[in-house]
């Protein structure tokens, strides 16, 4: 498991992620994909879901 030090999401990214999760549209999934591509930690979190 990743340590909290590896969790490098900015507050803005985190807010966007929460918004995306509450809005399961095709556009939101595209944005989510782009966000996870930029952040390996987030990609790992979603891979484990």
Buried (B, 14 or more C-beta within 10 A) or exposed (E): EEEEEEEEBEEEBEEBBEEBEEEEEEEBEEBBEEBBEEBEBBBEBBEEE
